[in-house]
């Protein structure tokens, strides 16, 4: 679990090591950094990190969810 996903490193490494992972990100990093990076990991195009040690060639997938509006802002219901 990475509750501050940032650039997606935790998910990328965990995926290459065939582990389950969950990342959470509030900012637009999800669209600008994380999703493009994970697509490269799945396609076998991300050659950094543990790629060689894990003998990573690509594969797998991920699901992306939008959960709810921020709890830090007041909505119509207060």
N, C-alpha and C positions, 0 to 999 in steps of 0.2 A: 504494500500500500504506500503510495507516494501522494500525500495530500497537497503538495505544492509541486506539480509536475514540471513546470518550467519548460525545458526544451525536450523532455521525454526520455532522458537518459535511463532512468530506472526501468521504464517499460521496455526500452530497446534491449537493455542487457538481460532483463528477466526473460524476455521473449526468446532471445538467442540461446538462453540456458534452459529452454523448455519449461519454464515456471509460469504459474498463473500470476497475474498482476492486475492492479487497479490503480489508476491515476486520476487525480482530481485537479482541475485548473479553472480558476474563475476568469482569467483574462483571455484575450484574443490569441494567446500563445497556442491554444488548442488548434486553431485553423492555420496559423502562420508557421508554427514550428513542429508541434507534436504529430499531427496527422500526416504531413509530408514525410517526416522522419520515419514513422512507423510503416508507411507504405514502402519506403526504401528498404527497411529491414525485411519486410515480408517478401519483397521482390528479389532479395539477395544483393541489393546494390549498396547497402551500408557496410563498408569494409572495416570500420573502426572498432575500437573497444575489444570485446572478447570474441570477435568473429573467428579468428584463427584458433584460439584455445577451445572454443565450443564447436569448431568445425561447422560453422553456420553457413548454409547454402541458400537459405530462404524458406518461406513457407508459413503456414498458419494464417491467422487473421485476428481482427479485433472488432469490438462493437463500440460505438460512440453514442452516448446519451446526453441529452440536455435535461437536467433534472428540474430545477425550479428557479424562479427569480431569487435574487440575493435576499438573504434574511437581514442584511445590513441596511436595506433601504425600506422606507415605508411604502406600502402599496395602497390600493384603494380601501383596503380593510384595516389599515393601521398596523 
